[in-house]
Amino acid sequence: MRNASKPVLTAQQLRVLELVAEGYDNAGIARELRCSPHSVKNMIYDLMARLQVSNRVHATAYAIRHGLI
């Protein structure tokens, strides 16, 4: 069972999570953050591991349920 407390996320991780929730793909997130799509891929991989979720939809639902976005 998952820890009920909110995970500690950086400002950048929260921004990535917001953009994922808004439906941006990796290339769109990279444009918004002015970084490479490869960096975005790594950020999302880390974010999903930190939240213990399996995909973008699950990450969005988790973020909403836990008041992260």
PQR file with spaces between the fields and no chain letter, atoms N, CA, C, O and H, PARSE charges and radii, in Angstrom:
ATOM       1  N    MET     1       0.835   -1.177    0.000 -0.4000 1.5000
ATOM       2  CA   MET     1       0.000    0.000    0.000 -0.0000 2.0000
ATOM       3  C    MET     1       0.885    1.247    0.000  0.5500 1.7000
ATOM       4  O    MET     1       1.933    1.279    0.644 -0.5500 1.4000
ATOM       5  N    ARG     2       0.449    2.262   -0.726 -0.4000 1.5000
ATOM       6  CA   ARG     2       1.210    3.498   -0.854 -0.0000 2.0000
ATOM       7  C    ARG     2       1.161    4.333    0.400  0.5500 1.7000
ATOM       8  O    ARG     2       0.193    4.294    1.159 -0.5500 1.4000
ATOM       9  H    ARG     2      -0.402    2.236   -1.249  0.4000 1.0000
ATOM      10  N    ASN     3       2.218    5.088    0.605 -0.4000 1.5000
ATOM      11  CA   ASN     3       2.277    6.056    1.692 -0.0000 2.0000
ATOM      12  C    ASN     3       1.217    7.123    1.447  0.5500 1.7000
ATOM      13  O    ASN     3       1.123    7.645    0.337 -0.5500 1.4000
ATOM      14  H    ASN     3       3.005    5.120   -0.011  0.4000 1.0000
ATOM      15  N    ALA     4       0.421    7.456    2.450 -0.4000 1.5000
ATOM      16  CA   ALA     4      -0.688    8.396    2.291 -0.0000 2.0000
ATOM      17  C    ALA     4      -0.231    9.842    2.236  0.5500 1.7000
ATOM      18  O    ALA     4      -1.012   10.702    1.829 -0.5500 1.4000
ATOM      19  H    ALA     4       0.496    7.031    3.352  0.4000 1.0000
ATOM      20  N    SER     5       0.993   10.149    2.626 -0.4000 1.5000
ATOM      21  CA   SER     5       1.453   11.526    2.606 -0.0000 2.0000
ATOM      22  C    SER     5       1.799   11.963    1.186  0.5500 1.7000
ATOM      23  O    SER     5       2.086   11.145    0.312 -0.5500 1.4000
ATOM      24  H    SER     5       1.627    9.450    2.956  0.4000 1.0000
ATOM      25  N    LYS     6       1.763   13.278    0.986 -0.4000 1.5000
ATOM      26  CA   LYS     6       2.104   13.822   -0.325 -0.0000 2.0000
ATOM      27  C    LYS     6       3.597   13.650   -0.577  0.5500 1.7000
ATOM      28  O    LYS     6       4.413   13.893    0.312 -0.5500 1.4000
ATOM      29  H    LYS     6       1.530   13.942    1.696  0.4000 1.0000
ATOM      30  N    PRO     7       3.949   13.233   -1.786 -0.5600 1.5000
ATOM      31  CA   PRO     7       5.378   13.165   -2.101  0.2800 2.0000
ATOM      32  C    PRO     7       5.947   14.573   -2.225  0.5500 1.7000
ATOM      33  O    PRO     7       5.231   15.510   -2.578 -0.5500 1.4000
ATOM      34  N    VAL     8       7.214   14.714   -1.938 -0.4000 1.5000
ATOM      35  CA   VAL     8       7.879   16.002   -2.076 -0.0000 2.0000
ATOM      36  C    VAL     8       8.374   16.109   -3.513  0.5500 1.7000
ATOM      37  O    VAL     8       9.207   15.317   -3.954 -0.5500 1.4000
ATOM      38  H    VAL     8       7.796   13.953   -1.651  0.4000 1.0000
ATOM      39  N    LEU     9       7.856   17.096   -4.239 -0.4000 1.5000
ATOM      40  CA   LEU     9       8.239   17.305   -5.625 -0.0000 2.0000
ATOM      41  C    LEU     9       8.862   18.675   -5.796  0.5500 1.7000
ATOM      42  O    LEU     9       8.505   19.628   -5.104 -0.5500 1.4000
ATOM      43  H    LEU     9       7.179   17.740   -3.881  0.4000 1.0000
ATOM      44  N    THR    10       9.792   18.759   -6.724 -0.4000 1.5000
ATOM      45  CA   THR    10      10.398   20.050   -7.031 -0.0000 2.0000
ATOM      46  C    THR    10       9.414   20.884   -7.847  0.5500 1.7000
ATOM      47  O    THR    10       8.416   20.371   -8.352 -0.5500 1.4000
ATOM      48  H    THR    10      10.081   17.985   -7.287  0.4000 1.0000
ATOM      49  N    ALA    11       9.711   22.168   -7.966 -0.4000 1.5000
ATOM      50  CA   ALA    11       8.873   23.058   -8.775 -0.0000 2.0000
ATOM      51  C    ALA    11       8.839   22.569  -10.222  0.5500 1.7000
ATOM      52  O    ALA    11       7.795   22.622  -10.872 -0.5500 1.4000
ATOM      53  H    ALA    11      10.522   22.584   -7.556  0.4000 1.0000
ATOM      54  N    GLN    12       9.967   22.097  -10.718 -0.4000 1.5000
ATOM      55  CA   GLN    12      10.015   21.611  -12.095 -0.0000 2.0000
ATOM      56  C    GLN    12       9.178   20.343  -12.256  0.5500 1.7000
ATOM      57  O    GLN    12       8.478   20.187  -13.257 -0.5500 1.4000
ATOM      58  H    GLN    12      10.814   22.054  -10.189  0.4000 1.0000
ATOM      59  N    GLN    13       9.243   19.449  -11.294 -0.4000 1.5000
ATOM      60  CA   GLN    13       8.434   18.228  -11.365 -0.0000 2.0000
ATOM      61  C    GLN    13       6.948   18.560  -11.322  0.5500 1.7000
ATOM      62  O    GLN    13       6.153   17.943  -12.032 -0.5500 1.4000
ATOM      63  H    GLN    13       9.812   19.575  -10.481  0.4000 1.0000
ATOM      64  N    LEU    14       6.572   19.521  -10.503 -0.4000 1.5000
ATOM      65  CA   LEU    14       5.164   19.935  -10.456 -0.0000 2.0000
ATOM      66  C    LEU    14       4.734   20.541  -11.782  0.5500 1.7000
ATOM      67  O    LEU    14       3.618   20.296  -12.240 -0.5500 1.4000
ATOM      68  H    LEU    14       7.217   20.022   -9.927  0.4000 1.0000
ATOM      69  N    ARG    15       5.602   21.328  -12.403 -0.4000 1.5000
ATOM      70  CA   ARG    15       5.279   21.930  -13.706 -0.0000 2.0000
ATOM      71  C    ARG    15       5.118   20.844  -14.757  0.5500 1.7000
ATOM      72  O    ARG    15       4.192   20.902  -15.566 -0.5500 1.4000
ATOM      73  H    ARG    15       6.508   21.528  -12.030  0.4000 1.0000
ATOM      74  N    VAL    16       5.999   19.859  -14.758 -0.4000 1.5000
ATOM      75  CA   VAL    16       5.880   18.748  -15.703 -0.0000 2.0000
ATOM      76  C    VAL    16       4.558   18.021  -15.470  0.5500 1.7000
ATOM      77  O    VAL    16       3.857   17.692  -16.428 -0.5500 1.4000
ATOM      78  H    VAL    16       6.751   19.812  -14.101  0.4000 1.0000
ATOM      79  N    LEU    17       4.217   17.771  -14.234 -0.4000 1.5000
ATOM      80  CA   LEU    17       2.962   17.101  -13.899 -0.0000 2.0000
ATOM      81  C    LEU    17       1.763   17.908  -14.387  0.5500 1.7000
ATOM      82  O    LEU    17       0.807   17.337  -14.912 -0.5500 1.4000
ATOM      83  H    LEU    17       4.786   18.038  -13.456  0.4000 1.0000
ATOM      84  N    GLU    18       1.803   19.221  -14.221 -0.4000 1.5000
ATOM      85  CA   GLU    18       0.723   20.078  -14.727 -0.0000 2.0000
ATOM      86  C    GLU    18       0.603   19.973  -16.239  0.5500 1.7000
ATOM      87  O    GLU    18      -0.504   19.871  -16.768 -0.5500 1.4000
ATOM      88  H    GLU    18       2.579   19.684  -13.794  0.4000 1.0000
ATOM      89  N    LEU    19       1.727   19.998  -16.933 -0.4000 1.5000
ATOM      90  CA   LEU    19       1.710   19.913  -18.392 -0.0000 2.0000
ATOM      91  C    LEU    19       1.229   18.551  -18.869  0.5500 1.7000
ATOM      92  O    LEU    19       0.506   18.461  -19.861 -0.5500 1.4000
ATOM      93  H    LEU    19       2.626   20.081  -16.502  0.4000 1.0000
ATOM      94  N    VAL    20       1.622   17.494  -18.173 -0.4000 1.5000
ATOM      95  CA   VAL    20       1.112   16.156  -18.496 -0.0000 2.0000
ATOM      96  C    VAL    20      -0.407   16.148  -18.333  0.5500 1.7000
ATOM      97  O    VAL    20      -1.121   15.635  -19.195 -0.5500 1.4000
ATOM      98  H    VAL    20       2.209   17.567  -17.367  0.4000 1.0000
ATOM      99  N    ALA    21      -0.896   16.709  -17.240 -0.4000 1.5000
ATOM     100  CA   ALA    21      -2.342   16.750  -16.978 -0.0000 2.0000
ATOM     101  C    ALA    21      -3.088   17.564  -18.038  0.5500 1.7000
ATOM     102  O    ALA    21      -4.253   17.294  -18.331 -0.5500 1.4000
ATOM     103  H    ALA    21      -0.315   17.125  -16.540  0.4000 1.0000
ATOM     104  N    GLU    22      -2.410   18.562  -18.609 -0.4000 1.5000
ATOM     105  CA   GLU    22      -3.022   19.380  -19.657 -0.0000 2.0000
ATOM     106  C    GLU    22      -2.955   18.703  -21.025  0.5500 1.7000
ATOM     107  O    GLU    22      -3.488   19.228  -22.002 -0.5500 1.4000
ATOM     108  H    GLU    22      -1.464   18.782  -18.371  0.4000 1.0000
ATOM     109  N    GLY    23      -2.309   17.550  -21.101 -0.4000 1.5000
ATOM     110  CA   GLY    23      -2.285   16.777  -22.334 -0.0000 2.0000
ATOM     111  C    GLY    23      -1.080   17.006  -23.226  0.5500 1.7000
ATOM     112  O    GLY    23      -1.066   16.541  -24.365 -0.5500 1.4000
ATOM     113  H    GLY    23      -1.876   17.124  -20.307  0.4000 1.0000
ATOM     114  N    TYR    24      -0.069   17.710  -22.738 -0.4000 1.5000
ATOM     115  CA   TYR    24       1.128   17.934  -23.534 -0.0000 2.0000
ATOM     116  C    TYR    24       1.892   16.627  -23.732  0.5500 1.7000
ATOM     117  O    TYR    24       1.967   15.797  -22.826 -0.5500 1.4000
ATOM     118  H    TYR    24      -0.080   18.087  -21.812  0.4000 1.0000
ATOM     119  N    ASP    25       2.455   16.455  -24.922 -0.4000 1.5000
ATOM     120  CA   ASP    25       3.358   15.329  -25.142 -0.0000 2.0000
ATOM     121  C    ASP    25       4.767   15.758  -24.749  0.5500 1.7000
ATOM     122  O    ASP    25       4.989   16.909  -24.374 -0.5500 1.4000
ATOM     123  H    ASP    25       2.394   17.129  -25.658  0.4000 1.0000
ATOM     124  N    ASN    26       5.715   14.834  -24.837 -0.4000 1.5000
ATOM     125  CA   ASN    26       7.083   15.149  -24.410 -0.0000 2.0000
ATOM     126  C    ASN    26       7.672   16.323  -25.178  0.5500 1.7000
ATOM     127  O    ASN    26       8.347   17.170  -24.592 -0.5500 1.4000
ATOM     128  H    ASN    26       5.534   13.898  -25.141  0.4000 1.0000
ATOM     129  N    ALA    27       7.425   16.382  -26.481 -0.4000 1.5000
ATOM     130  CA   ALA    27       7.964   17.478  -27.291 -0.0000 2.0000
ATOM     131  C    ALA    27       7.367   18.817  -26.860  0.5500 1.7000
ATOM     132  O    ALA    27       8.072   19.824  -26.807 -0.5500 1.4000
ATOM     133  H    ALA    27       6.877   15.694  -26.957  0.4000 1.0000
ATOM     134  N    GLY    28       6.076   18.828  -26.554 -0.4000 1.5000
ATOM     135  CA   GLY    28       5.427   20.052  -26.101 -0.0000 2.0000
ATOM     136  C    GLY    28       5.938   20.501  -24.742  0.5500 1.7000
ATOM     137  O    GLY    28       6.148   21.691  -24.508 -0.5500 1.4000
ATOM     138  H    GLY    28       5.503   18.009  -26.598  0.4000 1.0000
ATOM     139  N    ILE    29       6.135   19.548  -23.856 -0.4000 1.5000
ATOM     140  CA   ILE    29       6.688   19.879  -22.535 -0.0000 2.0000
ATOM     141  C    ILE    29       8.100   20.428  -22.703  0.5500 1.7000
ATOM     142  O    ILE    29       8.475   21.398  -22.044 -0.5500 1.4000
ATOM     143  H    ILE    29       5.964   18.581  -24.046  0.4000 1.0000
ATOM     144  N    ALA    30       8.876   19.815  -23.578 -0.4000 1.5000
ATOM     145  CA   ALA    30      10.248   20.284  -23.824 -0.0000 2.0000
ATOM     146  C    ALA    30      10.242   21.722  -24.329  0.5500 1.7000
ATOM     147  O    ALA    30      11.069   22.529  -23.904 -0.5500 1.4000
ATOM     148  H    ALA    30       8.571   19.027  -24.114  0.4000 1.0000
ATOM     149  N    ARG    31       9.322   22.050  -25.229 -0.4000 1.5000
ATOM     150  CA   ARG    31       9.223   23.434  -25.716 -0.0000 2.0000
ATOM     151  C    ARG    31       8.870   24.385  -24.583  0.5500 1.7000
ATOM     152  O    ARG    31       9.465   25.456  -24.464 -0.5500 1.4000
ATOM     153  H    ARG    31       8.650   21.395  -25.575  0.4000 1.0000
ATOM     154  N    GLU    32       7.920   24.008  -23.758 -0.4000 1.5000
ATOM     155  CA   GLU    32       7.500   24.861  -22.635 -0.0000 2.0000
ATOM     156  C    GLU    32       8.643   25.083  -21.639  0.5500 1.7000
ATOM     157  O    GLU    32       8.829   26.192  -21.138 -0.5500 1.4000
ATOM     158  H    GLU    32       7.437   23.137  -23.854  0.4000 1.0000
ATOM     159  N    LEU    33       9.399   24.031  -21.357 -0.4000 1.5000
ATOM     160  CA   LEU    33      10.472   24.108  -20.362 -0.0000 2.0000
ATOM     161  C    LEU    33      11.812   24.507  -20.964  0.5500 1.7000
ATOM     162  O    LEU    33      12.786   24.729  -20.245 -0.5500 1.4000
ATOM     163  H    LEU    33       9.247   23.130  -21.763  0.4000 1.0000
ATOM     164  N    ARG    34      11.851   24.597  -22.290 -0.4000 1.5000
ATOM     165  CA   ARG    34      13.093   24.934  -23.005 -0.0000 2.0000
ATOM     166  C    ARG    34      14.225   23.969  -22.663  0.5500 1.7000
ATOM     167  O    ARG    34      15.316   24.363  -22.251 -0.5500 1.4000
ATOM     168  H    ARG    34      11.060   24.416  -22.874  0.4000 1.0000
ATOM     169  N    CYS    35      13.912   22.686  -22.854 -0.4000 1.5000
ATOM     170  CA   CYS    35      14.910   21.641  -22.650 -0.0000 2.0000
ATOM     171  C    CYS    35      14.694   20.586  -23.726  0.5500 1.7000
ATOM     172  O    CYS    35      13.802   20.728  -24.563 -0.5500 1.4000
ATOM     173  H    CYS    35      13.026   22.367  -23.188  0.4000 1.0000
ATOM     174  N    SER    36      15.490   19.543  -23.713 -0.4000 1.5000
ATOM     175  CA   SER    36      15.380   18.506  -24.743 -0.0000 2.0000
ATOM     176  C    SER    36      14.255   17.524  -24.409  0.5500 1.7000
ATOM     177  O    SER    36      13.936   17.312  -23.239 -0.5500 1.4000
ATOM     178  H    SER    36      16.215   19.428  -23.033  0.4000 1.0000
ATOM     179  N    PRO    37      13.657   16.925  -25.446 -0.5600 1.5000
ATOM     180  CA   PRO    37      12.655   15.877  -25.204  0.2800 2.0000
ATOM     181  C    PRO    37      13.226   14.710  -24.392  0.5500 1.7000
ATOM     182  O    PRO    37      12.503   14.081  -23.619 -0.5500 1.4000
ATOM     183  N    HIS    38      14.506   14.424  -24.562 -0.4000 1.5000
ATOM     184  CA   HIS    38      15.141   13.357  -23.785 -0.0000 2.0000
ATOM     185  C    HIS    38      15.138   13.708  -22.289  0.5500 1.7000
ATOM     186  O    HIS    38      14.892   12.846  -21.445 -0.5500 1.4000
ATOM     187  H    HIS    38      15.093   14.935  -25.190  0.4000 1.0000
ATOM     188  N    SER    39      15.413   14.976  -21.971 -0.4000 1.5000
ATOM     189  CA   SER    39      15.360   15.416  -20.562 -0.0000 2.0000
ATOM     190  C    SER    39      13.959   15.261  -20.005  0.5500 1.7000
ATOM     191  O    SER    39      13.784   14.842  -18.861 -0.5500 1.4000
ATOM     192  H    SER    39      15.612   15.676  -22.656  0.4000 1.0000
ATOM     193  N    VAL    40      12.959   15.596  -20.808 -0.4000 1.5000
ATOM     194  CA   VAL    40      11.558   15.458  -20.378 -0.0000 2.0000
ATOM     195  C    VAL    40      11.246   13.991  -20.118  0.5500 1.7000
ATOM     196  O    VAL    40      10.610   13.653  -19.119 -0.5500 1.4000
ATOM     197  H    VAL    40      13.101   15.936  -21.738  0.4000 1.0000
ATOM     198  N    LYS    41      11.694   13.123  -21.016 -0.4000 1.5000
ATOM     199  CA   LYS    41      11.465   11.686  -20.832 -0.0000 2.0000
ATOM     200  C    LYS    41      12.029   11.227  -19.492  0.5500 1.7000
ATOM     201  O    LYS    41      11.375   10.484  -18.759 -0.5500 1.4000
ATOM     202  H    LYS    41      12.211   13.397  -21.827  0.4000 1.0000
ATOM     203  N    ASN    42      13.238   11.670  -19.176 -0.4000 1.5000
ATOM     204  CA   ASN    42      13.847   11.301  -17.899 -0.0000 2.0000
ATOM     205  C    ASN    42      13.084   11.886  -16.715  0.5500 1.7000
ATOM     206  O    ASN    42      12.906   11.213  -15.700 -0.5500 1.4000
ATOM     207  H    ASN    42      13.768   12.273  -19.772  0.4000 1.0000
ATOM     208  N    MET    43      12.633   13.128  -16.838 -0.4000 1.5000
ATOM     209  CA   MET    43      11.865   13.758  -15.751 -0.0000 2.0000
ATOM     210  C    MET    43      10.561   13.004  -15.499  0.5500 1.7000
ATOM     211  O    MET    43      10.176   12.777  -14.352 -0.5500 1.4000
ATOM     212  H    MET    43      12.778   13.674  -17.663  0.4000 1.0000
ATOM     213  N    ILE    44       9.888   12.621  -16.577 -0.4000 1.5000
ATOM     214  CA   ILE    44       8.614   11.903  -16.430 -0.0000 2.0000
ATOM     215  C    ILE    44       8.852   10.521  -15.842  0.5500 1.7000
ATOM     216  O    ILE    44       8.085   10.064  -14.995 -0.5500 1.4000
ATOM     217  H    ILE    44      10.201   12.806  -17.509  0.4000 1.0000
ATOM     218  N    TYR    45       9.906    9.858  -16.283 -0.4000 1.5000
ATOM     219  CA   TYR    45      10.242    8.541  -15.728 -0.0000 2.0000
ATOM     220  C    TYR    45      10.468    8.653  -14.213  0.5500 1.7000
ATOM     221  O    TYR    45       9.950    7.847  -13.440 -0.5500 1.4000
ATOM     222  H    TYR    45      10.530   10.229  -16.971  0.4000 1.0000
ATOM     223  N    ASP    46      11.241    9.654  -13.802 -0.4000 1.5000
ATOM     224  CA   ASP    46      11.515    9.860  -12.377 -0.0000 2.0000
ATOM     225  C    ASP    46      10.239   10.225  -11.617  0.5500 1.7000
ATOM     226  O    ASP    46      10.002    9.731  -10.515 -0.5500 1.4000
ATOM     227  H    ASP    46      11.661   10.309  -14.429  0.4000 1.0000
ATOM     228  N    LEU    47       9.437   11.074  -12.203 -0.4000 1.5000
ATOM     229  CA   LEU    47       8.188   11.503  -11.573 -0.0000 2.0000
ATOM     230  C    LEU    47       7.244   10.318  -11.370  0.5500 1.7000
ATOM     231  O    LEU    47       6.643   10.173  -10.305 -0.5500 1.4000
ATOM     232  H    LEU    47       9.629   11.476  -13.098  0.4000 1.0000
ATOM     233  N    MET    48       7.116    9.479  -12.387 -0.4000 1.5000
ATOM     234  CA   MET    48       6.231    8.321  -12.275 -0.0000 2.0000
ATOM     235  C    MET    48       6.734    7.333  -11.223  0.5500 1.7000
ATOM     236  O    MET    48       5.940    6.723  -10.508 -0.5500 1.4000
ATOM     237  H    MET    48       7.604    9.597  -13.252  0.4000 1.0000
ATOM     238  N    ALA    49       8.045    7.181  -11.134 -0.4000 1.5000
ATOM     239  CA   ALA    49       8.609    6.304  -10.102 -0.0000 2.0000
ATOM     240  C    ALA    49       8.364    6.895   -8.719  0.5500 1.7000
ATOM     241  O    ALA    49       8.008    6.174   -7.787 -0.5500 1.4000
ATOM     242  H    ALA    49       8.691    7.677  -11.715  0.4000 1.0000
ATOM     243  N    ARG    50       8.550    8.188   -8.586 -0.4000 1.5000
ATOM     244  CA   ARG    50       8.359    8.852   -7.296 -0.0000 2.0000
ATOM     245  C    ARG    50       6.903    8.753   -6.829  0.5500 1.7000
ATOM     246  O    ARG    50       6.632    8.558   -5.644 -0.5500 1.4000
ATOM     247  H    ARG    50       8.839    8.774   -9.343  0.4000 1.0000
ATOM     248  N    LEU    51       5.965    8.891   -7.787 -0.4000 1.5000
ATOM     249  CA   LEU    51       4.536    8.807   -7.451 -0.0000 2.0000
ATOM     250  C    LEU    51       4.042    7.370   -7.407  0.5500 1.7000
ATOM     251  O    LEU    51       2.930    7.108   -6.949 -0.5500 1.4000
ATOM     252  H    LEU    51       6.185    9.049   -8.750  0.4000 1.0000
ATOM     253  N    GLN    52       4.856    6.443   -7.878 -0.4000 1.5000
ATOM     254  CA   GLN    52       4.498    5.022   -7.951 -0.0000 2.0000
ATOM     255  C    GLN    52       3.253    4.812   -8.805  0.5500 1.7000
ATOM     256  O    GLN    52       2.302    4.143   -8.400 -0.5500 1.4000
ATOM     257  H    GLN    52       5.760    6.655   -8.250  0.4000 1.0000
ATOM     258  N    VAL    53       3.287    5.405  -10.004 -0.4000 1.5000
ATOM     259  CA   VAL    53       2.191    5.260  -10.961 -0.0000 2.0000
ATOM     260  C    VAL    53       2.743    4.636  -12.240  0.5500 1.7000
ATOM     261  O    VAL    53       3.953    4.634  -12.468 -0.5500 1.4000
ATOM     262  H    VAL    53       4.059    5.948  -10.334  0.4000 1.0000
ATOM     263  N    SER    54       1.849    4.109  -13.066 -0.4000 1.5000
ATOM     264  CA   SER    54       2.299    3.368  -14.237 -0.0000 2.0000
ATOM     265  C    SER    54       2.159    4.110  -15.562  0.5500 1.7000
ATOM     266  O    SER    54       2.747    3.696  -16.561 -0.5500 1.4000
ATOM     267  H    SER    54       0.867    4.110  -12.880  0.4000 1.0000
ATOM     268  N    ASN    55       1.391    5.200  -15.589 -0.4000 1.5000
ATOM     269  CA   ASN    55       1.242    5.924  -16.844 -0.0000 2.0000
ATOM     270  C    ASN    55       0.799    7.373  -16.575  0.5500 1.7000
ATOM     271  O    ASN    55       0.580    7.763  -15.428 -0.5500 1.4000
ATOM     272  H    ASN    55       0.913    5.536  -14.778  0.4000 1.0000
ATOM     273  N    ARG    56       0.673    8.150  -17.641 -0.4000 1.5000
ATOM     274  CA   ARG    56       0.347    9.576  -17.515 -0.0000 2.0000
ATOM     275  C    ARG    56      -1.044    9.808  -16.916  0.5500 1.7000
ATOM     276  O    ARG    56      -1.237   10.717  -16.109 -0.5500 1.4000
ATOM     277  H    ARG    56       0.851    7.833  -18.573  0.4000 1.0000
ATOM     278  N    VAL    57      -1.997    8.985  -17.316 -0.4000 1.5000
ATOM     279  CA   VAL    57      -3.359    9.130  -16.787 -0.0000 2.0000
ATOM     280  C    VAL    57      -3.363    8.857  -15.290  0.5500 1.7000
ATOM     281  O    VAL    57      -3.984    9.591  -14.521 -0.5500 1.4000
ATOM     282  H    VAL    57      -1.840    8.247  -17.972  0.4000 1.0000
ATOM     283  N    HIS    58      -2.682    7.822  -14.886 -0.4000 1.5000
ATOM     284  CA   HIS    58      -2.588    7.480  -13.469 -0.0000 2.0000
ATOM     285  C    HIS    58      -1.887    8.600  -12.704  0.5500 1.7000
ATOM     286  O    HIS    58      -2.293    8.943  -11.594 -0.5500 1.4000
ATOM     287  H    HIS    58      -2.177    7.226  -15.510  0.4000 1.0000
ATOM     288  N    ALA    59      -0.836    9.171  -13.293 -0.4000 1.5000
ATOM     289  CA   ALA    59      -0.115   10.285  -12.651 -0.0000 2.0000
ATOM     290  C    ALA    59      -1.032   11.489  -12.470  0.5500 1.7000
ATOM     291  O    ALA    59      -1.018   12.134  -11.421 -0.5500 1.4000
ATOM     292  H    ALA    59      -0.506    8.893  -14.195  0.4000 1.0000
ATOM     293  N    THR    60      -1.823   11.790  -13.489 -0.4000 1.5000
ATOM     294  CA   THR    60      -2.758   12.914  -13.408 -0.0000 2.0000
ATOM     295  C    THR    60      -3.807   12.679  -12.328  0.5500 1.7000
ATOM     296  O    THR    60      -4.080   13.563  -11.516 -0.5500 1.4000
ATOM     297  H    THR    60      -1.834   11.267  -14.341  0.4000 1.0000
ATOM     298  N    ALA    61      -4.390   11.490  -12.321 -0.4000 1.5000
ATOM     299  CA   ALA    61      -5.400   11.168  -11.306 -0.0000 2.0000
ATOM     300  C    ALA    61      -4.807   11.242   -9.906  0.5500 1.7000
ATOM     301  O    ALA    61      -5.429   11.780   -8.990 -0.5500 1.4000
ATOM     302  H    ALA    61      -4.168   10.772  -12.980  0.4000 1.0000
ATOM     303  N    TYR    62      -3.611   10.706   -9.744 -0.4000 1.5000
ATOM     304  CA   TYR    62      -2.934   10.740   -8.452 -0.0000 2.0000
ATOM     305  C    TYR    62      -2.711   12.181   -8.006  0.5500 1.7000
ATOM     306  O    TYR    62      -2.969   12.532   -6.854 -0.5500 1.4000
ATOM     307  H    TYR    62      -3.106   10.269  -10.488  0.4000 1.0000
ATOM     308  N    ALA    63      -2.230   13.012   -8.930 -0.4000 1.5000
ATOM     309  CA   ALA    63      -1.946   14.412   -8.609 -0.0000 2.0000
ATOM     310  C    ALA    63      -3.197   15.161   -8.187  0.5500 1.7000
ATOM     311  O    ALA    63      -3.155   15.968   -7.258 -0.5500 1.4000
ATOM     312  H    ALA    63      -2.021   12.727   -9.865  0.4000 1.0000
ATOM     313  N    ILE    64      -4.291   14.907   -8.848 -0.4000 1.5000
ATOM     314  CA   ILE    64      -5.555   15.562   -8.503 -0.0000 2.0000
ATOM     315  C    ILE    64      -6.042   15.077   -7.137  0.5500 1.7000
ATOM     316  O    ILE    64      -6.411   15.883   -6.282 -0.5500 1.4000
ATOM     317  H    ILE    64      -4.326   14.251   -9.603  0.4000 1.0000
ATOM     318  N    ARG    65      -6.043   13.765   -6.938 -0.4000 1.5000
ATOM     319  CA   ARG    65      -6.518   13.194   -5.670 -0.0000 2.0000
ATOM     320  C    ARG    65      -5.714   13.684   -4.477  0.5500 1.7000
ATOM     321  O    ARG    65      -6.259   13.854   -3.386 -0.5500 1.4000
ATOM     322  H    ARG    65      -5.744   13.110   -7.632  0.4000 1.0000
ATOM     323  N    HIS    66      -4.410   13.912   -4.680 -0.4000 1.5000
ATOM     324  CA   HIS    66      -3.539   14.313   -3.575 -0.0000 2.0000
ATOM     325  C    HIS    66      -3.277   15.820   -3.535  0.5500 1.7000
ATOM     326  O    HIS    66      -2.416   16.280   -2.786 -0.5500 1.4000
ATOM     327  H    HIS    66      -3.967   13.773   -5.565  0.4000 1.0000
ATOM     328  N    GLY    67      -4.009   16.578   -4.329 -0.4000 1.5000
ATOM     329  CA   GLY    67      -3.898   18.034   -4.281 -0.0000 2.0000
ATOM     330  C    GLY    67      -2.576   18.599   -4.772  0.5500 1.7000
ATOM     331  O    GLY    67      -2.173   19.691   -4.373 -0.5500 1.4000
ATOM     332  H    GLY    67      -4.709   16.204   -4.937  0.4000 1.0000
ATOM     333  N    LEU    68      -1.899   17.851   -5.643 -0.4000 1.5000
ATOM     334  CA   LEU    68      -0.620   18.333   -6.165 -0.0000 2.0000
ATOM     335  C    LEU    68      -0.824   19.330   -7.299  0.5500 1.7000
ATOM     336  O    LEU    68       0.003   20.217   -7.511 -0.5500 1.4000
ATOM     337  H    LEU    68      -2.226   16.964   -5.968  0.4000 1.0000
ATOM     338  N    ILE    69      -1.926   19.182   -8.022 -0.4000 1.5000
ATOM     339  CA   ILE    69      -2.255   20.126   -9.099 -0.0000 2.0000
ATOM     340  C    ILE    69      -3.701   20.550   -8.969  0.5500 1.7000
ATOM     341  O    ILE    69      -4.186   21.344   -9.775 -0.5500 1.4000
ATOM     342  H    ILE    69      -2.598   18.462   -7.849  0.4000 1.0000
